[in-house]
């Protein structure tokens, strides 16, 4: 039975596509880089930014790091609020909290930025922990972020079986499995068709409300909540 549910941010809690794509274009303009198909820019939503600039735009690491800095120059002022929670996600978080689940955020976005976004949209109050990337601490992969969440929640050993990672991209599923936990893939975000199945997600839903319809999440009530 699950007791802890971790959530990705972009593409899972909020639709951040407008802000991310605008900031990627801002970084591309600064670097003098173009792309044939703008639809490919949606690939930036989910994975770490530096990896995206290398794999999607073919930059080397030094170029990608400069582009990431340029991206954040706009994002930290304007882009982070070109964003909105998915319809129904607040109700999902409220219901899961009422059922007794402990909720946390595990995002590749810088931690302080994630907190600003969640506080702005009044979602931060639902989470026991909000964990994001931190290059200085080498927490720059989804696996490393999830490991940090588990550490902060004091989850070790067999208790990992009670943790479910929820996200919209293969990186969320792969990161979860690398940490020894199961994954719920959501297709209302930015995953391509078949991406989540190929990555091996144990559970998949197509709509926000589908999260609450999973049998594994319907009945569990934390005993402390019942007292």
mmCIF file of the C-alpha atoms, coordinates in Angstrom:
data_MODEL
# 
_entry.id   MODEL 
# 
loop_
_atom_site.group_PDB 
_atom_site.id 
_atom_site.type_symbol 
_atom_site.label_atom_id 
_atom_site.label_alt_id 
_atom_site.label_comp_id 
_atom_site.label_asym_id 
_atom_site.label_entity_id 
_atom_site.label_seq_id 
_atom_site.pdbx_PDB_ins_code 
_atom_site.Cartn_x 
_atom_site.Cartn_y 
_atom_site.Cartn_z 
_atom_site.occupancy 
_atom_site.B_iso_or_equiv 
_atom_site.pdbx_formal_charge 
_atom_site.auth_seq_id 
_atom_site.auth_comp_id 
_atom_site.auth_asym_id 
_atom_site.auth_atom_id 
_atom_site.pdbx_PDB_model_num 
ATOM 1   C CA . UNK A 1 1   ? 0.000  0.000  0.000   1.00 0.00 ? 1   UNK A CA 1 
ATOM 2   C CA . UNK A 1 2   ? 1.269  3.466  -0.842  1.00 0.00 ? 2   UNK A CA 1 
ATOM 3   C CA . UNK A 1 3   ? 1.726  6.046  1.901   1.00 0.00 ? 3   UNK A CA 1 
ATOM 4   C CA . UNK A 1 4   ? 3.831  8.654  0.101   1.00 0.00 ? 4   UNK A CA 1 
ATOM 5   C CA . UNK A 1 5   ? 3.136  10.231 -3.283  1.00 0.00 ? 5   UNK A CA 1 
ATOM 6   C CA . UNK A 1 6   ? 5.798  12.291 -5.039  1.00 0.00 ? 6   UNK A CA 1 
ATOM 7   C CA . UNK A 1 7   ? 4.863  14.690 -7.840  1.00 0.00 ? 7   UNK A CA 1 
ATOM 8   C CA . UNK A 1 8   ? 6.839  16.147 -10.682 1.00 0.00 ? 8   UNK A CA 1 
ATOM 9   C CA . UNK A 1 9   ? 6.032  19.848 -11.246 1.00 0.00 ? 9   UNK A CA 1 
ATOM 10  C CA . UNK A 1 10  ? 6.130  20.781 -14.949 1.00 0.00 ? 10  UNK A CA 1 
ATOM 11  C CA . UNK A 1 11  ? 3.558  18.793 -16.902 1.00 0.00 ? 11  UNK A CA 1 
ATOM 12  C CA . UNK A 1 12  ? 2.182  17.131 -13.779 1.00 0.00 ? 12  UNK A CA 1 
ATOM 13  C CA . UNK A 1 13  ? 1.051  19.847 -11.358 1.00 0.00 ? 13  UNK A CA 1 
ATOM 14  C CA . UNK A 1 14  ? 1.223  22.821 -13.720 1.00 0.00 ? 14  UNK A CA 1 
ATOM 15  C CA . UNK A 1 15  ? 1.184  23.513 -17.453 1.00 0.00 ? 15  UNK A CA 1 
ATOM 16  C CA . UNK A 1 16  ? 4.439  25.422 -17.752 1.00 0.00 ? 16  UNK A CA 1 
ATOM 17  C CA . UNK A 1 17  ? 4.818  25.099 -21.532 1.00 0.00 ? 17  UNK A CA 1 
ATOM 18  C CA . UNK A 1 18  ? 4.435  28.784 -22.423 1.00 0.00 ? 18  UNK A CA 1 
ATOM 19  C CA . UNK A 1 19  ? 7.047  30.015 -19.966 1.00 0.00 ? 19  UNK A CA 1 
ATOM 20  C CA . UNK A 1 20  ? 9.579  27.280 -20.708 1.00 0.00 ? 20  UNK A CA 1 
ATOM 21  C CA . UNK A 1 21  ? 9.340  27.594 -24.482 1.00 0.00 ? 21  UNK A CA 1 
ATOM 22  C CA . UNK A 1 22  ? 9.535  31.395 -24.382 1.00 0.00 ? 22  UNK A CA 1 
ATOM 23  C CA . UNK A 1 23  ? 12.677 31.167 -22.247 1.00 0.00 ? 23  UNK A CA 1 
ATOM 24  C CA . UNK A 1 24  ? 14.260 28.484 -24.447 1.00 0.00 ? 24  UNK A CA 1 
ATOM 25  C CA . UNK A 1 25  ? 13.728 30.779 -27.444 1.00 0.00 ? 25  UNK A CA 1 
ATOM 26  C CA . UNK A 1 26  ? 15.272 33.644 -25.468 1.00 0.00 ? 26  UNK A CA 1 
ATOM 27  C CA . UNK A 1 27  ? 18.367 31.490 -24.800 1.00 0.00 ? 27  UNK A CA 1 
ATOM 28  C CA . UNK A 1 28  ? 18.484 30.320 -28.426 1.00 0.00 ? 28  UNK A CA 1 
ATOM 29  C CA . UNK A 1 29  ? 18.375 33.900 -29.719 1.00 0.00 ? 29  UNK A CA 1 
ATOM 30  C CA . UNK A 1 30  ? 21.272 34.820 -27.444 1.00 0.00 ? 30  UNK A CA 1 
ATOM 31  C CA . UNK A 1 31  ? 23.266 31.853 -28.755 1.00 0.00 ? 31  UNK A CA 1 
ATOM 32  C CA . UNK A 1 32  ? 22.325 32.433 -32.395 1.00 0.00 ? 32  UNK A CA 1 
ATOM 33  C CA . UNK A 1 33  ? 20.749 28.982 -32.631 1.00 0.00 ? 33  UNK A CA 1 
ATOM 34  C CA . UNK A 1 34  ? 17.650 28.041 -34.640 1.00 0.00 ? 34  UNK A CA 1 
ATOM 35  C CA . UNK A 1 35  ? 15.490 24.922 -34.885 1.00 0.00 ? 35  UNK A CA 1 
ATOM 36  C CA . UNK A 1 36  ? 13.433 23.687 -37.827 1.00 0.00 ? 36  UNK A CA 1 
ATOM 37  C CA . UNK A 1 37  ? 10.377 22.535 -35.884 1.00 0.00 ? 37  UNK A CA 1 
ATOM 38  C CA . UNK A 1 38  ? 9.176  24.559 -32.899 1.00 0.00 ? 38  UNK A CA 1 
ATOM 39  C CA . UNK A 1 39  ? 7.235  21.515 -31.682 1.00 0.00 ? 39  UNK A CA 1 
ATOM 40  C CA . UNK A 1 40  ? 10.581 19.959 -30.741 1.00 0.00 ? 40  UNK A CA 1 
ATOM 41  C CA . UNK A 1 41  ? 10.919 22.610 -28.033 1.00 0.00 ? 41  UNK A CA 1 
ATOM 42  C CA . UNK A 1 42  ? 8.303  20.768 -25.975 1.00 0.00 ? 42  UNK A CA 1 
ATOM 43  C CA . UNK A 1 43  ? 11.056 18.207 -25.342 1.00 0.00 ? 43  UNK A CA 1 
ATOM 44  C CA . UNK A 1 44  ? 12.591 20.750 -22.951 1.00 0.00 ? 44  UNK A CA 1 
ATOM 45  C CA . UNK A 1 45  ? 9.716  20.243 -20.521 1.00 0.00 ? 45  UNK A CA 1 
ATOM 46  C CA . UNK A 1 46  ? 10.786 17.627 -17.992 1.00 0.00 ? 46  UNK A CA 1 
ATOM 47  C CA . UNK A 1 47  ? 14.491 16.826 -18.264 1.00 0.00 ? 47  UNK A CA 1 
ATOM 48  C CA . UNK A 1 48  ? 17.296 18.945 -16.790 1.00 0.00 ? 48  UNK A CA 1 
ATOM 49  C CA . UNK A 1 49  ? 17.836 22.057 -18.920 1.00 0.00 ? 49  UNK A CA 1 
ATOM 50  C CA . UNK A 1 50  ? 21.511 21.524 -19.691 1.00 0.00 ? 50  UNK A CA 1 
ATOM 51  C CA . UNK A 1 51  ? 20.763 18.027 -20.969 1.00 0.00 ? 51  UNK A CA 1 
ATOM 52  C CA . UNK A 1 52  ? 17.982 19.450 -23.136 1.00 0.00 ? 52  UNK A CA 1 
ATOM 53  C CA . UNK A 1 53  ? 20.232 22.018 -24.789 1.00 0.00 ? 53  UNK A CA 1 
ATOM 54  C CA . UNK A 1 54  ? 22.760 19.290 -25.565 1.00 0.00 ? 54  UNK A CA 1 
ATOM 55  C CA . UNK A 1 55  ? 20.417 16.548 -26.805 1.00 0.00 ? 55  UNK A CA 1 
ATOM 56  C CA . UNK A 1 56  ? 17.745 18.673 -28.508 1.00 0.00 ? 56  UNK A CA 1 
ATOM 57  C CA . UNK A 1 57  ? 19.865 21.505 -29.917 1.00 0.00 ? 57  UNK A CA 1 
ATOM 58  C CA . UNK A 1 58  ? 23.200 19.688 -30.206 1.00 0.00 ? 58  UNK A CA 1 
ATOM 59  C CA . UNK A 1 59  ? 25.183 22.060 -27.999 1.00 0.00 ? 59  UNK A CA 1 
ATOM 60  C CA . UNK A 1 60  ? 28.322 20.972 -26.202 1.00 0.00 ? 60  UNK A CA 1 
ATOM 61  C CA . UNK A 1 61  ? 28.296 21.171 -22.396 1.00 0.00 ? 61  UNK A CA 1 
ATOM 62  C CA . UNK A 1 62  ? 29.901 24.614 -22.184 1.00 0.00 ? 62  UNK A CA 1 
ATOM 63  C CA . UNK A 1 63  ? 27.410 26.047 -24.687 1.00 0.00 ? 63  UNK A CA 1 
ATOM 64  C CA . UNK A 1 64  ? 24.527 24.309 -22.925 1.00 0.00 ? 64  UNK A CA 1 
ATOM 65  C CA . UNK A 1 65  ? 25.538 25.715 -19.547 1.00 0.00 ? 65  UNK A CA 1 
ATOM 66  C CA . UNK A 1 66  ? 25.669 29.237 -20.994 1.00 0.00 ? 66  UNK A CA 1 
ATOM 67  C CA . UNK A 1 67  ? 22.248 28.706 -22.565 1.00 0.00 ? 67  UNK A CA 1 
ATOM 68  C CA . UNK A 1 68  ? 20.876 27.453 -19.249 1.00 0.00 ? 68  UNK A CA 1 
ATOM 69  C CA . UNK A 1 69  ? 22.132 30.609 -17.536 1.00 0.00 ? 69  UNK A CA 1 
ATOM 70  C CA . UNK A 1 70  ? 20.470 32.726 -20.228 1.00 0.00 ? 70  UNK A CA 1 
ATOM 71  C CA . UNK A 1 71  ? 17.236 30.744 -19.900 1.00 0.00 ? 71  UNK A CA 1 
ATOM 72  C CA . UNK A 1 72  ? 17.108 31.403 -16.156 1.00 0.00 ? 72  UNK A CA 1 
ATOM 73  C CA . UNK A 1 73  ? 17.814 35.091 -16.702 1.00 0.00 ? 73  UNK A CA 1 
ATOM 74  C CA . UNK A 1 74  ? 14.324 35.442 -18.191 1.00 0.00 ? 74  UNK A CA 1 
ATOM 75  C CA . UNK A 1 75  ? 12.635 32.570 -16.404 1.00 0.00 ? 75  UNK A CA 1 
ATOM 76  C CA . UNK A 1 76  ? 13.401 33.742 -12.864 1.00 0.00 ? 76  UNK A CA 1 
ATOM 77  C CA . UNK A 1 77  ? 11.751 37.103 -13.545 1.00 0.00 ? 77  UNK A CA 1 
ATOM 78  C CA . UNK A 1 78  ? 8.949  36.405 -16.028 1.00 0.00 ? 78  UNK A CA 1 
ATOM 79  C CA . UNK A 1 79  ? 8.832  32.834 -17.293 1.00 0.00 ? 79  UNK A CA 1 
ATOM 80  C CA . UNK A 1 80  ? 8.033  31.026 -14.050 1.00 0.00 ? 80  UNK A CA 1 
ATOM 81  C CA . UNK A 1 81  ? 4.633  32.739 -13.871 1.00 0.00 ? 81  UNK A CA 1 
ATOM 82  C CA . UNK A 1 82  ? 3.783  32.062 -17.545 1.00 0.00 ? 82  UNK A CA 1 
ATOM 83  C CA . UNK A 1 83  ? 2.272  28.946 -16.087 1.00 0.00 ? 83  UNK A CA 1 
ATOM 84  C CA . UNK A 1 84  ? -0.947 27.612 -14.570 1.00 0.00 ? 84  UNK A CA 1 
ATOM 85  C CA . UNK A 1 85  ? -2.062 24.619 -12.487 1.00 0.00 ? 85  UNK A CA 1 
ATOM 86  C CA . UNK A 1 86  ? -3.911 21.905 -14.363 1.00 0.00 ? 86  UNK A CA 1 
ATOM 87  C CA . UNK A 1 87  ? -7.647 22.020 -13.908 1.00 0.00 ? 87  UNK A CA 1 
ATOM 88  C CA . UNK A 1 88  ? -8.587 19.733 -11.021 1.00 0.00 ? 88  UNK A CA 1 
ATOM 89  C CA . UNK A 1 89  ? -5.083 19.274 -9.613  1.00 0.00 ? 89  UNK A CA 1 
ATOM 90  C CA . UNK A 1 90  ? -5.846 21.268 -6.463  1.00 0.00 ? 90  UNK A CA 1 
ATOM 91  C CA . UNK A 1 91  ? -8.805 18.996 -5.743  1.00 0.00 ? 91  UNK A CA 1 
ATOM 92  C CA . UNK A 1 92  ? -6.598 15.943 -6.284  1.00 0.00 ? 92  UNK A CA 1 
ATOM 93  C CA . UNK A 1 93  ? -4.041 17.212 -3.770  1.00 0.00 ? 93  UNK A CA 1 
ATOM 94  C CA . UNK A 1 94  ? -6.749 18.086 -1.242  1.00 0.00 ? 94  UNK A CA 1 
ATOM 95  C CA . UNK A 1 95  ? -8.336 14.656 -1.550  1.00 0.00 ? 95  UNK A CA 1 
ATOM 96  C CA . UNK A 1 96  ? -5.059 12.756 -1.260  1.00 0.00 ? 96  UNK A CA 1 
ATOM 97  C CA . UNK A 1 97  ? -4.127 14.795 1.793   1.00 0.00 ? 97  UNK A CA 1 
ATOM 98  C CA . UNK A 1 98  ? -7.511 14.068 3.369   1.00 0.00 ? 98  UNK A CA 1 
ATOM 99  C CA . UNK A 1 99  ? -7.015 10.357 2.678   1.00 0.00 ? 99  UNK A CA 1 
ATOM 100 C CA . UNK A 1 100 ? -3.840 10.464 4.737   1.00 0.00 ? 100 UNK A CA 1 
ATOM 101 C CA . UNK A 1 101 ? -1.107 10.394 2.111   1.00 0.00 ? 101 UNK A CA 1 
ATOM 102 C CA . UNK A 1 102 ? 2.107  12.330 2.649   1.00 0.00 ? 102 UNK A CA 1 
ATOM 103 C CA . UNK A 1 103 ? 2.811  14.407 -0.470  1.00 0.00 ? 103 UNK A CA 1 
ATOM 104 C CA . UNK A 1 104 ? 6.092  15.771 -1.813  1.00 0.00 ? 104 UNK A CA 1 
ATOM 105 C CA . UNK A 1 105 ? 7.396  17.447 -4.961  1.00 0.00 ? 105 UNK A CA 1 
ATOM 106 C CA . UNK A 1 106 ? 10.378 16.043 -6.874  1.00 0.00 ? 106 UNK A CA 1 
ATOM 107 C CA . UNK A 1 107 ? 11.288 18.320 -9.780  1.00 0.00 ? 107 UNK A CA 1 
ATOM 108 C CA . UNK A 1 108 ? 14.316 18.976 -11.978 1.00 0.00 ? 108 UNK A CA 1 
ATOM 109 C CA . UNK A 1 109 ? 13.553 22.685 -11.635 1.00 0.00 ? 109 UNK A CA 1 
ATOM 110 C CA . UNK A 1 110 ? 15.751 24.595 -9.139  1.00 0.00 ? 110 UNK A CA 1 
ATOM 111 C CA . UNK A 1 111 ? 14.277 24.140 -5.679  1.00 0.00 ? 111 UNK A CA 1 
ATOM 112 C CA . UNK A 1 112 ? 13.734 27.799 -4.814  1.00 0.00 ? 112 UNK A CA 1 
ATOM 113 C CA . UNK A 1 113 ? 12.039 28.387 -8.169  1.00 0.00 ? 113 UNK A CA 1 
ATOM 114 C CA . UNK A 1 114 ? 9.721  25.438 -7.582  1.00 0.00 ? 114 UNK A CA 1 
ATOM 115 C CA . UNK A 1 115 ? 8.786  26.805 -4.168  1.00 0.00 ? 115 UNK A CA 1 
ATOM 116 C CA . UNK A 1 116 ? 8.029  30.242 -5.635  1.00 0.00 ? 116 UNK A CA 1 
ATOM 117 C CA . UNK A 1 117 ? 5.732  28.719 -8.254  1.00 0.00 ? 117 UNK A CA 1 
ATOM 118 C CA . UNK A 1 118 ? 3.867  26.495 -5.805  1.00 0.00 ? 118 UNK A CA 1 
ATOM 119 C CA . UNK A 1 119 ? 3.451  29.306 -3.310  1.00 0.00 ? 119 UNK A CA 1 
ATOM 120 C CA . UNK A 1 120 ? 2.226  31.660 -6.057  1.00 0.00 ? 120 UNK A CA 1 
ATOM 121 C CA . UNK A 1 121 ? -0.501 29.186 -7.049  1.00 0.00 ? 121 UNK A CA 1 
ATOM 122 C CA . UNK A 1 122 ? -1.287 28.317 -3.404  1.00 0.00 ? 122 UNK A CA 1 
ATOM 123 C CA . UNK A 1 123 ? -0.276 24.670 -3.827  1.00 0.00 ? 123 UNK A CA 1 
ATOM 124 C CA . UNK A 1 124 ? 2.764  24.606 -1.520  1.00 0.00 ? 124 UNK A CA 1 
ATOM 125 C CA . UNK A 1 125 ? 0.612  23.976 1.557   1.00 0.00 ? 125 UNK A CA 1 
ATOM 126 C CA . UNK A 1 126 ? -0.221 20.450 0.408   1.00 0.00 ? 126 UNK A CA 1 
ATOM 127 C CA . UNK A 1 127 ? 3.392  19.218 0.430   1.00 0.00 ? 127 UNK A CA 1 
ATOM 128 C CA . UNK A 1 128 ? 5.548  17.978 3.283   1.00 0.00 ? 128 UNK A CA 1 
ATOM 129 C CA . UNK A 1 129 ? 8.667  18.503 1.164   1.00 0.00 ? 129 UNK A CA 1 
ATOM 130 C CA . UNK A 1 130 ? 9.431  20.417 -2.029  1.00 0.00 ? 130 UNK A CA 1 
ATOM 131 C CA . UNK A 1 131 ? 12.703 19.227 -3.543  1.00 0.00 ? 131 UNK A CA 1 
ATOM 132 C CA . UNK A 1 132 ? 14.336 20.480 -6.723  1.00 0.00 ? 132 UNK A CA 1 
ATOM 133 C CA . UNK A 1 133 ? 17.680 20.458 -8.427  1.00 0.00 ? 133 UNK A CA 1 
ATOM 134 C CA . UNK A 1 134 ? 20.819 21.966 -6.957  1.00 0.00 ? 134 UNK A CA 1 
ATOM 135 C CA . UNK A 1 135 ? 23.863 21.944 -9.189  1.00 0.00 ? 135 UNK A CA 1 
ATOM 136 C CA . UNK A 1 136 ? 26.127 23.021 -6.327  1.00 0.00 ? 136 UNK A CA 1 
ATOM 137 C CA . UNK A 1 137 ? 25.179 19.835 -4.452  1.00 0.00 ? 137 UNK A CA 1 
ATOM 138 C CA . UNK A 1 138 ? 25.284 17.724 -7.637  1.00 0.00 ? 138 UNK A CA 1 
ATOM 139 C CA . UNK A 1 139 ? 21.515 17.185 -7.397  1.00 0.00 ? 139 UNK A CA 1 
ATOM 140 C CA . UNK A 1 140 ? 20.997 17.608 -11.130 1.00 0.00 ? 140 UNK A CA 1 
ATOM 141 C CA . UNK A 1 141 ? 19.201 14.418 -12.203 1.00 0.00 ? 141 UNK A CA 1 
ATOM 142 C CA . UNK A 1 142 ? 15.705 13.172 -11.442 1.00 0.00 ? 142 UNK A CA 1 
ATOM 143 C CA . UNK A 1 143 ? 17.191 10.185 -9.616  1.00 0.00 ? 143 UNK A CA 1 
ATOM 144 C CA . UNK A 1 144 ? 19.227 12.496 -7.370  1.00 0.00 ? 144 UNK A CA 1 
ATOM 145 C CA . UNK A 1 145 ? 16.171 14.657 -6.667  1.00 0.00 ? 145 UNK A CA 1 
ATOM 146 C CA . UNK A 1 146 ? 14.054 11.643 -5.707  1.00 0.00 ? 146 UNK A CA 1 
ATOM 147 C CA . UNK A 1 147 ? 16.860 10.320 -3.505  1.00 0.00 ? 147 UNK A CA 1 
ATOM 148 C CA . UNK A 1 148 ? 16.876 13.655 -1.679  1.00 0.00 ? 148 UNK A CA 1 
ATOM 149 C CA . UNK A 1 149 ? 13.101 13.477 -1.155  1.00 0.00 ? 149 UNK A CA 1 
ATOM 150 C CA . UNK A 1 150 ? 13.444 9.993  0.339   1.00 0.00 ? 150 UNK A CA 1 
ATOM 151 C CA . UNK A 1 151 ? 16.254 11.224 2.571   1.00 0.00 ? 151 UNK A CA 1 
ATOM 152 C CA . UNK A 1 152 ? 14.239 14.175 3.885   1.00 0.00 ? 152 UNK A CA 1 
ATOM 153 C CA . UNK A 1 153 ? 11.225 11.962 4.549   1.00 0.00 ? 153 UNK A CA 1 
ATOM 154 C CA . UNK A 1 154 ? 13.453 9.351  6.252   1.00 0.00 ? 154 UNK A CA 1 
ATOM 155 C CA . UNK A 1 155 ? 12.317 6.608  3.881   1.00 0.00 ? 155 UNK A CA 1 
ATOM 156 C CA . UNK A 1 156 ? 14.743 3.688  3.646   1.00 0.00 ? 156 UNK A CA 1 
ATOM 157 C CA . UNK A 1 157 ? 14.747 -0.020 2.901   1.00 0.00 ? 157 UNK A CA 1 
ATOM 158 C CA . UNK A 1 158 ? 11.422 -1.791 2.493   1.00 0.00 ? 158 UNK A CA 1 
ATOM 159 C CA . UNK A 1 159 ? 9.486  1.389  3.202   1.00 0.00 ? 159 UNK A CA 1 
ATOM 160 C CA . UNK A 1 160 ? 10.325 2.470  -0.366  1.00 0.00 ? 160 UNK A CA 1 
ATOM 161 C CA . UNK A 1 161 ? 7.585  0.068  -1.444  1.00 0.00 ? 161 UNK A CA 1 
ATOM 162 C CA . UNK A 1 162 ? 5.083  2.556  -0.009  1.00 0.00 ? 162 UNK A CA 1 
ATOM 163 C CA . UNK A 1 163 ? 6.285  5.406  -2.285  1.00 0.00 ? 163 UNK A CA 1 
ATOM 164 C CA . UNK A 1 164 ? 4.795  6.313  -5.686  1.00 0.00 ? 164 UNK A CA 1 
ATOM 165 C CA . UNK A 1 165 ? 6.398  8.805  -8.095  1.00 0.00 ? 165 UNK A CA 1 
ATOM 166 C CA . UNK A 1 166 ? 3.958  10.687 -10.340 1.00 0.00 ? 166 UNK A CA 1 
ATOM 167 C CA . UNK A 1 167 ? 5.210  12.378 -13.500 1.00 0.00 ? 167 UNK A CA 1 
ATOM 168 C CA . UNK A 1 168 ? 4.604  13.008 -17.176 1.00 0.00 ? 168 UNK A CA 1 
ATOM 169 C CA . UNK A 1 169 ? 7.954  12.108 -18.749 1.00 0.00 ? 169 UNK A CA 1 
ATOM 170 C CA . UNK A 1 170 ? 10.169 9.053  -19.043 1.00 0.00 ? 170 UNK A CA 1 
ATOM 171 C CA . UNK A 1 171 ? 12.762 10.742 -16.810 1.00 0.00 ? 171 UNK A CA 1 
ATOM 172 C CA . UNK A 1 172 ? 10.297 10.552 -13.909 1.00 0.00 ? 172 UNK A CA 1 
ATOM 173 C CA . UNK A 1 173 ? 9.763  6.831  -14.442 1.00 0.00 ? 173 UNK A CA 1 
ATOM 174 C CA . UNK A 1 174 ? 13.443 6.025  -14.946 1.00 0.00 ? 174 UNK A CA 1 
ATOM 175 C CA . UNK A 1 175 ? 14.435 8.109  -11.926 1.00 0.00 ? 175 UNK A CA 1 
ATOM 176 C CA . UNK A 1 176 ? 11.819 6.410  -9.763  1.00 0.00 ? 176 UNK A CA 1 
ATOM 177 C CA . UNK A 1 177 ? 12.946 2.923  -10.746 1.00 0.00 ? 177 UNK A CA 1 
ATOM 178 C CA . UNK A 1 178 ? 16.589 3.833  -10.145 1.00 0.00 ? 178 UNK A CA 1 
ATOM 179 C CA . UNK A 1 179 ? 15.558 4.705  -6.575  1.00 0.00 ? 179 UNK A CA 1 
ATOM 180 C CA . UNK A 1 180 ? 13.624 1.480  -6.091  1.00 0.00 ? 180 UNK A CA 1 
ATOM 181 C CA . UNK A 1 181 ? 10.105 2.953  -6.194  1.00 0.00 ? 181 UNK A CA 1 
ATOM 182 C CA . UNK A 1 182 ? 7.131  2.591  -8.547  1.00 0.00 ? 182 UNK A CA 1 
ATOM 183 C CA . UNK A 1 183 ? 5.906  5.191  -11.009 1.00 0.00 ? 183 UNK A CA 1 
ATOM 184 C CA . UNK A 1 184 ? 2.574  6.599  -12.129 1.00 0.00 ? 184 UNK A CA 1 
ATOM 185 C CA . UNK A 1 185 ? 2.765  8.161  -15.585 1.00 0.00 ? 185 UNK A CA 1 
ATOM 186 C CA . UNK A 1 186 ? 0.309  10.902 -16.575 1.00 0.00 ? 186 UNK A CA 1 
ATOM 187 C CA . UNK A 1 187 ? -0.555 11.599 -20.203 1.00 0.00 ? 187 UNK A CA 1 
ATOM 188 C CA . UNK A 1 188 ? -2.248 14.957 -19.673 1.00 0.00 ? 188 UNK A CA 1 
ATOM 189 C CA . UNK A 1 189 ? 1.257  16.451 -19.570 1.00 0.00 ? 189 UNK A CA 1 
ATOM 190 C CA . UNK A 1 190 ? 3.923  16.406 -22.276 1.00 0.00 ? 190 UNK A CA 1 
ATOM 191 C CA . UNK A 1 191 ? 4.796  12.747 -22.833 1.00 0.00 ? 191 UNK A CA 1 
ATOM 192 C CA . UNK A 1 192 ? 4.739  11.435 -26.376 1.00 0.00 ? 192 UNK A CA 1 
ATOM 193 C CA . UNK A 1 193 ? 2.433  8.521  -27.166 1.00 0.00 ? 193 UNK A CA 1 
ATOM 194 C CA . UNK A 1 194 ? 3.916  5.304  -25.802 1.00 0.00 ? 194 UNK A CA 1 
ATOM 195 C CA . UNK A 1 195 ? 6.707  7.079  -23.901 1.00 0.00 ? 195 UNK A CA 1 
ATOM 196 C CA . UNK A 1 196 ? 5.514  6.151  -20.424 1.00 0.00 ? 196 UNK A CA 1 
ATOM 197 C CA . UNK A 1 197 ? 4.780  2.520  -21.291 1.00 0.00 ? 197 UNK A CA 1 
ATOM 198 C CA . UNK A 1 198 ? 8.208  2.179  -22.895 1.00 0.00 ? 198 UNK A CA 1 
ATOM 199 C CA . UNK A 1 199 ? 9.832  3.606  -19.776 1.00 0.00 ? 199 UNK A CA 1 
ATOM 200 C CA . UNK A 1 200 ? 8.032  0.968  -17.691 1.00 0.00 ? 200 UNK A CA 1 
ATOM 201 C CA . UNK A 1 201 ? 5.518  2.982  -15.646 1.00 0.00 ? 201 UNK A CA 1 
ATOM 202 C CA . UNK A 1 202 ? 3.522  0.622  -13.409 1.00 0.00 ? 202 UNK A CA 1 
ATOM 203 C CA . UNK A 1 203 ? 0.422  2.836  -13.589 1.00 0.00 ? 203 UNK A CA 1 
ATOM 204 C CA . UNK A 1 204 ? -0.812 5.239  -16.257 1.00 0.00 ? 204 UNK A CA 1 
ATOM 205 C CA . UNK A 1 205 ? -3.664 7.763  -16.356 1.00 0.00 ? 205 UNK A CA 1 
ATOM 206 C CA . UNK A 1 206 ? -4.807 10.089 -19.130 1.00 0.00 ? 206 UNK A CA 1 
ATOM 207 C CA . UNK A 1 207 ? -6.584 12.745 -17.077 1.00 0.00 ? 207 UNK A CA 1 
ATOM 208 C CA . UNK A 1 208 ? -5.958 14.588 -13.817 1.00 0.00 ? 208 UNK A CA 1 
ATOM 209 C CA . UNK A 1 209 ? -9.000 12.998 -12.203 1.00 0.00 ? 209 UNK A CA 1 
ATOM 210 C CA . UNK A 1 210 ? -7.636 9.570  -13.127 1.00 0.00 ? 210 UNK A CA 1 
ATOM 211 C CA . UNK A 1 211 ? -5.118 9.855  -10.286 1.00 0.00 ? 211 UNK A CA 1 
ATOM 212 C CA . UNK A 1 212 ? -7.923 9.572  -7.728  1.00 0.00 ? 212 UNK A CA 1 
ATOM 213 C CA . UNK A 1 213 ? -9.497 6.655  -9.584  1.00 0.00 ? 213 UNK A CA 1 
ATOM 214 C CA . UNK A 1 214 ? -6.516 4.350  -9.058  1.00 0.00 ? 214 UNK A CA 1 
ATOM 215 C CA . UNK A 1 215 ? -7.593 1.563  -6.699  1.00 0.00 ? 215 UNK A CA 1 
ATOM 216 C CA . UNK A 1 216 ? -4.233 1.738  -4.912  1.00 0.00 ? 216 UNK A CA 1 
ATOM 217 C CA . UNK A 1 217 ? -4.951 5.356  -3.931  1.00 0.00 ? 217 UNK A CA 1 
ATOM 218 C CA . UNK A 1 218 ? -8.641 5.108  -3.046  1.00 0.00 ? 218 UNK A CA 1 
ATOM 219 C CA . UNK A 1 219 ? -8.749 3.370  0.289   1.00 0.00 ? 219 UNK A CA 1 
ATOM 220 C CA . UNK A 1 220 ? -5.592 4.081  2.266   1.00 0.00 ? 220 UNK A CA 1 
ATOM 221 C CA . UNK A 1 221 ? -6.148 6.222  5.332   1.00 0.00 ? 221 UNK A CA 1 
ATOM 222 C CA . UNK A 1 222 ? -3.281 7.065  7.596   1.00 0.00 ? 222 UNK A CA 1 
ATOM 223 C CA . UNK A 1 223 ? -4.192 5.797  11.059  1.00 0.00 ? 223 UNK A CA 1 
ATOM 224 C CA . UNK A 1 224 ? -3.099 9.074  12.582  1.00 0.00 ? 224 UNK A CA 1 
ATOM 225 C CA . UNK A 1 225 ? -5.667 10.864 10.422  1.00 0.00 ? 225 UNK A CA 1 
ATOM 226 C CA . UNK A 1 226 ? -8.401 8.617  11.761  1.00 0.00 ? 226 UNK A CA 1 
ATOM 227 C CA . UNK A 1 227 ? -7.673 9.368  15.415  1.00 0.00 ? 227 UNK A CA 1 
# 
